Amino acid sequence: MADKTTILYIEDDLGSQMLVQRMLSFAGYRVIVASRGIEGIDMAQRELPSLILMDINLPDLSGREVTTRLRSDERFKTIPIVALTSQSQTSERDLAMAAGVTGYLNKPVDVDRLPAQVAHYLQGGKDTIDEVVLRKAQVAYSQEVVTRLEAKIRELERSNAELRRLDKIKDDFIQLTAHELRTPLTLIYGYSRLLQDSPIVKKLKAEASDVSMFVDGLVELIERMVKVINEILTISRIASGRVDLNITPTNLATITAAVIKNYQEAAQKRNLLINFTPSQWPVTLHGDFELLELCLHNLLGNAIKYTPDGGLITLSCRVGANNAVILIQDSGIGINKDDQVRIFDRFYTASDTQLHSTSKTAFRGGGLGLGLAISQGVIEAHGGRLWVESEGRDEEKLPGSTFYIELPLQAHTSTPQHKLP
Ligand code: ADP
């Protein structure tokens, strides 16, 4: 079986596919079929057939273009490529020869003669046409290719413009919806806090544990909704290049200490050690206090989320002549090499989306996949860089991850126009 001669047939018409395949299989060949030009190129590269039978009118690339493409590959320089051309149009045959086919057969295929014709080309048979006709056809063929290329580029430009328009509509929609939701949600949050603090509820809470669970649960869940809405609003501002930085002399160690304090309780509950030595940190740099705090909050939150109980998280800083690099190092599950760029995309999560409604500080707890995109947008708006290094993801060996934030010590003077991918 394995030593049968392989023939690749590139044809979009199902009837012809079946007929030719049956005839040639019957004659002892192994026949593989592709319905489109691109598929034909891929199949040829994978299977390295001994002969290719090529229909000229294919839905994507023409048979001529497939031939030219294959001929540019050393492995297909000499193998017979036989075009199936319309008998009535000699120009079609000439163009195929100009594109580099070995020979041509008329369509519709004469099934009785086909095996002998195929054997002829396999044994080195070649068709020829008049030199002058061939040269003319070569000129016509290159013009045809350029015209088609131009039309394709125009078509792609039109679709790109349309995609950009739709992308903007989507961004505007998300932003508008988040805005509309934030106003009532802020009020709901305020009322829920008032309710929580009211003497009647406090009394009820003391009397019935259910009430305590309901009211505190309500406040906690509303807080989470406010956070999600705020994340969406921040990301849409960053995505549209509208991050207004409020640059002031900023003490990174102060920000970091505040962020750690925020997570202290969650870390203690999970027996995580957070290592931080403020003396190594620069006294001040120029940055936006609130946005830098948000980044550190996201990164430390992730380190906590993706490190199992009992792990170690270290926050350190290296100060150079012009910049400072903050390292957030965890002993967690790590990140696959393939994911190390993609995790910074909006809504990209390398984790199980089933976990997304779980607590933000639980091990492998949920998130929207926005935290890193926001952080990268903020750091780049400061003229800095955010990246990650990890040996890979392994929930047994726990290789850990290190996130690096590089920030210029001086203010980034140009107007931030950072656009997310
Ligand atoms: P999320 O809100 O889902 O955590 P992020 O944008 O903060 O979104 O992170 C994107 C993805 O990157 C996460 O879903 C997670 O798979 C991965 N990730 C981020 N930080 C870490 C880390 N410290 N260790 C392992 N994986 C991480």
Boltz pocket constraint, residues with backbone or C-beta under 6 A from the ligand:
constraints:
  - pocket:
      binder: B
      contacts: [[A, 298], [A, 299], [A, 302], [A, 303], [A, 306], [A, 330], [A, 332], [A, 333], [A, 334], [A, 335], [A, 343], [A, 345], [A, 348], [A, 349], [A, 350], [A, 351], [A, 365], [A, 366], [A, 367], [A, 368], [A, 369], [A, 370], [A, 371], [A, 372], [A, 373], [A, 401]]
      max_distance: 6.0
